Amino acid sequence: MLPRYGKAHTRCSGAKTRSAVVNNSGLSVPRVFAVDLHDVDSDKFQDSRDSGFSSYVLTTVLLVSLSAMCIGWSLGIAGASKLTICLFQDEDTSSGVGEFPKHILFSENSWSVAIGILSVGGLVGALASGVIADSIGRRNTLVINNGFFLAGSVWMGTATTAVHFSLGRFVMGIGCGVASNVANTYVGEISPIGWRGFYGAFFHFALMLGILGTQIASALVDHMQWRVVVAIPGVLSLIQIAMLSLRVESPSYLIKARHVNEARHALLKLRSGFDVTAEWQECLASLDSSACITTDIPPAIGASSSSSSGTPGKFTHPRVGSLSQLDSSTEDASDSEATVKCSAAMKPVAVKTEGQTRKPGMWQMICGRTRDDLRHLVVCNMAVMCLQQLCGVYVVLFSDCSLASMLFDPESPLPTRWACIIACVAAIPAGILCMFKVDTLGRRPLLLISLGGMCACSVLISVGLFYGPSALVMAAMFLCCFVFNMGVGGIPWFYISESTPAYARSAMTMLGCSVYWCLSIIIGLIVPAIERSSSSQWLFVVYGSISALGFLFVAMFVPETATRATADIVKEHSGSMHFVIKRRPRGSSQFFIGDRR
């Protein structure tokens, strides 16, 4: 048997092969070899698109999830540690250790700025993350982004004034914005189709662990140890810097960047023991070719490739300036160089020149001016991201802006804090349930169950706030956290990347994360003011109405993406807005919820 790697590779020649790849239309097309013959022998290996659990992918996702834990820690730390960090009166200004005071003097307004400025930094980071990730790669962006988490942690941990602390929160927010975009894109691009939901759910699960960690730590620490608590994201960032650098880059990015040989080895590493030919072909086909030209295959490769009419064969590779950049196999080629061949009868296709390569921006994508009209998917992706923020769960989770604070004595904050901790604990089993069921049940059913449950919980909370049974409010609060995290909490993060083609993925995720952080800013400004007013009881009436409208929107418009190739999703749901709910076959008057098939 031939060795899998090393100098004893057997390269594919221009001769015909024993098997072929079947494209989306069901037609058999020739293989495009970017791997060794031993690795693509379909008689011995299963298609990598059907690959199962991979320990390498799992450990990579766990390392990426450290960024999500930093986001959760940053979101929760200020609210959970308000009593230990802040001093709202000019008293007790003695220093604790060295020159660091036990408290930082804040006014109510300056504390609100310190809370909200994290979301402002998140918006800045989200808007910049797409360009950075397309320039230096997803993995490298995440590694470098840890510098923001590290700097923000140090700045906050050594803060002596409100301005000093707020600047540290802003720097931390930039890291949160970058990570919220790039981490989900990277995980989506390295995950097998059938396991995208399982691996994608780790992001929100780690985020909730970060929020839970801040709630517990802040309940246990004394006034000086809050500086240690705010420094935890810096420790997590050091771990990620040391270990994530050793993992492979996203194959989709490497192909876009024309690092074909590295992309080949990255895909083989991620799909060890599987035939990657079909997946490689899909990676090539998913890139943008909206402004490309057609060129003949050079004689060195395409001399024997001709159709019955004598037309020379063509070769497809989007975003590649010349074929020599893709095929470096010559008589003097070393074993480390990429070998990409195509067989005879390859259909006429296109090669994009360097000068004609243009990445689609957010506005072109919103207006449907990309190769695939993505307007329907844009609206669906933005809607699920909005629902994540607008269904009201964050009023339940954080003790400084909490539903529990309406039920307990403000002079005794401990019950409020532990109520929020219990609510965060309820999110953990829900996250695990989502992780293991999202690929089998599907995204739509879990979203519908989650939004329906959120609507019911909002109704119960409203009844409890109006008529007084606090036990009903507490029970509904815990149930609200559970149903939120089993669906609408985690699914939107990875739904965007799996429903968007590779050429527009950075723009789509950048838009989605920007919407998320914009809404976070707006909610941070409006909700506390409403809670302090006499109309606070009506807040969950609004949340329940939004959840009900979200349920209807998901049922009618949001397509299912579980275990489906991105190309199939885009092909089926391109164009303007359309219903995915349809009538039962054979003239039945009943409706059922399903995709347009």
N, C-alpha and C positions, 0 to 999 in steps of 0.2 A: 504494500500500500504506500502511496506517495505521502511524504511528510506534509503537514498542513502549512507550515511556514518554513522559512529558511531559503538556502540557495538552490535547493533541489526542486524549485517550482517548475511545473510544466505549463507553459503559456499556450493560450489558444491561438490558433492560426486562423487564416481566412477560410478554412474549410468549413463545410456545413456541420452543424452539431446534431445530436440525436433528439433534442427537445427544443421547445419554443415557449415563449411567454404568451399568454392569452391576454389581449388588451380589454378595455372596458366594453367595446362593441362585440366581444366574443370572437374576434378574428385572431388567428395565430400569427404572431409577428416574430421575427428572428430575435435571438438573444443578443443582448449587449453585454459583453464580458468585461467586467471591471474587477474580477477576482480570478483566482486560480481555477483550473479545470476541476480539481479535486473538490473545491468548495461549491461548485455550481452543478455537480452531477445530481440531477433530480432523481436518479434511481437510488441514491443513497441518502439524500437529505430532504427534509421537509421544507416547504416554502416558509421563509422567515416572516411573512405576514401573518402566519398562523403560529408563530413562536409563543411559548408560554412564559412561565416565571423565569426570571434571570436574576441571579444573585448580584451580578455586576451592575445591572440596571438599578436594582433595589438599593444597593449601597450608594450609588451615585445620587439617586433621588433623596436618600436620607441626608446626604451632605448638602444638597441644594436646599432641603427643608430647614436647615439652620438659618437661612436668610428669612424664611417665613416666621421662625421663632423669634428672630430679632424684631420683625415687624410687630408681632403680637406683644412682645415685651415693651416695645416703644409706645404702642397704643395704650397699654394698660398701666404703665408705671406712674405717669403723672397723676391720673385720677386716683389710683389706689394709694399713692404715697402722699396725698395732699396734706394730711394732718402732720406727717413727719417732716416734710420738706418746708412747708410754708409757715410764715409768721406774718399775720395780718395787722399786728400792732407793734409799735416800737418798744419792745421789751424783750428781755432774755436774749440779748445779742452777744452773750459770752461765747468765746471760742471753745471748741471741743478738743480736737487734736491739732496741734500746730496752729496754723492761722485760719483753719477752716471753721466757720461758725456752725453751730448746731442747726440753725434754721436760716432760711433766706427770706428777707423781707419783701413781701409782695403786697400790692393792692389787689382788690378784686378784679379790676380791669387788666392789670399786668399778668395775673394768673390766667385769665381767659386767653390772653395773647399767647402765653407760654403753652397752653393746651392746643390752641388752634394752629400755631405756626408749624407743627409737625405735618399737618395736612397740606399746608402751603409748600413746604419742602417736598412732600410726596408728589404734588402736581408738577413741580419743576423737574424732579427726577423722572417721572413718567414721560414727560414730553421730550426729554433728552435721551431716554434709554433706547428708543428704536434705532436712532442713527448710530449710537455708540455700539450697540449689539451687532448691527450690520457691518460695522467697520472693523471691529477687533474680535468678534465672535461672542457667542453666548456665555461659554464657560469663562473666558477671559474677563468679560464684563462683570460677571458675578464675583470673580476673585478680586478684581480691582475695586469693585463697589464696597467690599468689606472695609476699605479705608474710610468711607463715610461713617459706617457703624463704629469703627474704632475711634475715630476722631470725635464723633458725637458723644460717645460714652465717656471719654477722657474729659471733654469739655464740661459735660454735665456733672461728672463726679468731682470736679475741682471747682465748681461754680461757687462764687461768693456773693453775686448780685443777681437780681432778676434778669437783667439783660444778658449776663454771662450764661445763665441757665437756658434762656430762650434761644440764644444762638446755637447752643449745643443741640437743642430740640430741632432746630431748622436743619442743621447738618445731618442729624439722624433721619429726618424726614426725606431728604434727598436720597439717602440709601434705601429707605423703604419704598420710594417711588420707583427706583430703578429695579429693585429686586421683585416687586410685585409684577412687573412686566416680563423681565428677562427670565426669571426662574420658571414661570409657567410655560414660556415659549420653549425653553431648553428641555424641560421634562416632556412636553408634548412631542418634541422632535426625536427624542431618543427612545420613546416608549413604543412597544409593539401595539398594533391596532387593537387587539383584543384585551389589552391591559392598560389602555390610556386612562380609563377612569380610576382604576386601582392606584396607579402611580400618581395621577393628577390630584387625587383626594388628599395626598400627604401634605400638600401645601397648606390648605385650610386647617387640617388637623394639627400641624405644627404651630400655626398661628394661634389657635385656641389654647394650645399648651403654653405658649408664651404669655397669653393674657392670664391664664390660670396661675402660672408661676409668679407673676407680679402681684396678683391678689393675695396669694398665700405669703409671699415674702414680705409684703408690706404690712400684713397683719401681725407678723412675728417680730419684725425688726424694731429697734429703738430709734431714737432721734439721730444718732450718728451713723448707724449702719445703712441708712438710705443711700449714702454715697457708694457703698458696695453694691447695692441692688441696681442702681442705674448703670453700673459698669459691666453688668453681666453680658449685654450684647457685644461688648468689645472682646470678651473671652470667647464667645461663640464665633465671632468673626475671625479670630486667630486660628481656631480649629479648622474653619472652612478654607482659609488661605493655605494652610499647610497640606490639606488632604484633597480638596477639590482640584487643585492644580495637576494632580496625578491622573485625573479622569480624562476620557476622550472628549473632543469637541463634537458638536452636533454635525452629523453627516450632511444634513441639508444646508447648513451654513458653509461647510467646506466646499461643497459643490458650487454654491453660488459664488464663493471666493476663488473658484478654479483651483483649489488644492485637491485635485482628484485622487492622488495616491493616498493622501491622509484620510480623505473621505472613505476610500475603500477599506483601509485598515480600521477606521472607527466603526464602520458598519459591521465588519467581521467580528470586532470585539464585542459589540452590543448584541449580535445575533450569533454567538458562537455555536457551531454545530448545525446551522441552517443554511439553506440555499437562498442567497440574498439577491439573486438576479432580478426577480420581479420587483422587489422593493427598490432596488437600485434604479430600475427603469421608471418607477413611479416618482422617485426623487428627481430625476431628470425632467420628466414630463410636467411636474408641478411648478416649475419655474416659469417666469413670465416670458412669453415670446410674442408680445403684442406689437413689437416694432422691429421685427427681425427680417433678415434677407435670406435668400436661398442660395446655397453654394454647392458645388459638386464636391464629392469626396476626392482627394488627391489620388493620383495613379498608384502611389505606394500602398494605398489601402483599398481603393475602390476600382482598381483596374478590372477586376473580375466581376464587379457588381454592375449589372446592367439588366434592364427589363427587356421584355420581348420586343419592344420598339427600339431598343438600342440606346435608350436614355441612361446616362450614367447614374449610379446609385447616389443617394443623398444621405446625410448623417445629421442627426438631431443632437444638439447640446446647447441649451439656452445659456446665455450669459458667458459664452466662451468666445474669445476673439478669434482664435484660429485653431484648427484641428490639432496642430502640433502641440498646443498647450494641453490637450487631452490625451493624445497618444504619443508617448515618449519611447515606444519600443522600436528600436532600430537594431542593426547588427551589433552595435556596441553598447546597447542598453544594459544597465545593471539590473539585478533582481529587485532592487528597491524602487524601481521606476514603475509608473502605472502602465498597464497594458489594457487598452480599451479597443476592442475590435467590433466590427459588425459584419454579419454574413451577407450573402447575396440577397438581392430582391428587397433591400431596405427601401421603404417608401420615401418619396421626395418630402423632405422636411427642411427645417430652417436652422441657421446658425446666426446668432446675433453678434454683430461686431461691437467692439469696445465703444466706439463713438456713439452707437445707437442705443446703448443700454441706459434705461431710465427707470428708476424705482418708482412705483406708484405711491403718491402721497395720500394723506387722509382725505383731502377734498376730492381728488379723482376717484377714490374708492367710494365715498359717500354718494357721488353723482353717477356711479356706475360706469366710469370711463376706463376701467381696467379690462383685461382680456376677457374675464368672466364678469358679468354684471352682478355685483355683490350687494346690491341695495337691500334685498330681503334679509340677508345674513347680517348686514351691518345693523339694521333695526333690531333684529332678534338678539344679537350679542349685546348691544347697548341696553336693551330692555332688561335682560337678566342681571346685568351689572347694576342697574338702577334699583331693581327689586332687592338686591342684596343690602343696599343701604337704607331703602325707604320703608322696609317692613317693621322697623322699630326695635330690633333685638338689642341694639347697642345701648338703648335706654335701660334695658334690663341688666346688661353685663357690668357697667361701670358704676362704682359706688359714689362718684362725685356727681353723676347725672343719672340717678337710678330710680327706678320704680320703687325699690325697697325703701328709699329714703322718704317716700310719701307715707309709709306704713309704720315706721318706727320713730322714736323720739329723736329729734335732731341733736339733742344734747348727749345722746348715747350712741355713738357711731358704730360700735362694735357689732350689734345685730345686723345693721345694714351691710357691713363689710362681709360678714360670714354668709349672709343671704346671697350676695353676689358670688362668693366663692362656690356655694352649692350650685348656683345656676351655671357656672363655668364647668363644674364637675359633670353636670347633666349633659354637657355638650360632648364629652369624651366618648361615651358609648354610641352616641348618634354619629359621630365622625367615623368610628370603626364600622358601624353598620353601613354607612354610605360607601366606605372604602371597598367593602367586600360584595356589595349588592349593586353598585352603580353600573357595572358592566353586564350583569345578568338581567336586572330589571329594566335598565335603560335610564337615560337622563330625564326624559319627559315624565314618566310615572313618579319618580322621586321628587321632581320639581312640583308636580301637581299635588302630591301628598303633603309636601312641605308648605306650599302656599295655602292650601286648604286648612292645614293645621294652624298656621299662623293667623289666618282669618278667625278661626274658631277661638283661639287663645285671646286674641284682641277683644273679641266680644265678651268673653268671660272676665277679662281684666276690667273692661269698661263697666260691666255690671257690678263688679266688686268695688270699684272706685266710687260709683254713684250711690250704691245702697249699703256699703259698709262691711261686708264679710271679708276681712283681710285674709282669712285662710284660703278663700277661693282665689284671691289675687295671687298669693304665693304659689299655690298649686299650678295656676295657669302660667305664671312666670317661669317655673321650672320646665313645664311642658313646652312652652314657647321656645326656650333654648334648645330643647331636644329636637323638635321638628325642624327648626331653622337649620341646624347643623347637619341634618341628614339629607338636605337637598339644596335649598337656595343659598346656604352658606358656603358650600364648597364647590358645587358644580360650575358656577359661572367662571371661576378662575381658569379651569382647563377647557371649558366649552369653547371659548374663543379660539384658542390655538388649533383645536381639532376640527373646527368647522371652516377654517380659512386656508386657502392655498398658500404655499410657501412664499410666493412672490409678494403677497400682500399681508403676510402674517405679522410682520413688525408694525406696520401701520395700524392694523386692526387692534392688536394688543395694546399699542400705545394709546389709541383712542379710548379703548375700554377702561384702562387704568386711569387715564386722565379724567374720565367721567366719574369714576369711583372716588378719586381724591377731591374733585370739585364738589361732589355731593357731601363728602365728609366735612369740607369747609362750611358749606351752607347749613348743614345739620348742626354743626358745632356752634353756629351763631344764633340759630333760630330756636332750637329745642330748649336750651336752658332758659331763655326768656319766656317761653310758653309755660314751662314748669313752674316758674316763679309767679305766674299770673293766676287769676282765678279760673282760667279755662283749661287747666292742666288735665281735668278729667276727660276732656274731649280728645286728647291727643291719641289715645288708642282707638277711638272711633275712626280717626283719619288713617291710622296704620291698618286697621281691619279693612277699610275700603280699598286701600292700595293693594293689599294682599288679594282681595277678591278680584280686582281688575287684573292683577298679575296672573291669577289662576286662569281667567278667561283668555288672556293674551297667549299664554303658553299653550293652552289647549287648542287654540285656533291657528297659531302662526309658527311656533318654535318647532323646528324639525328634530327628529331623533338622530343622534350621531353615534350611538354605541355600536362598536364592532363594524363600523362602516369606514371605507376609505374616504379620505378627504376629497379626492377627485369625484367620487360618486355623489357626495353630499353637495358639492358645488355645482355639479352638472344638473342635479335634480332641482335645486333651489336657487338657481340664479334668476336674475330679473327683478321686477318690481314685487311689491308685497302680494302674497297669495296665501290662501288657506291650506293648512296641512290636515285639517279635519275633513273627512269625506264621507259620502254615503256608503252604506253597506252594499255589496254587489247584488245583482239579480233583482234590481228594482225595489229593494226594501226601502221603506220610508224612514227607517231609523238611521241615526248617525253614530259613528264611532270615531275615536281619536286615533289617528295614524298618519303616517307619512304619505306623500304622493309617490306612489310606486309606478 
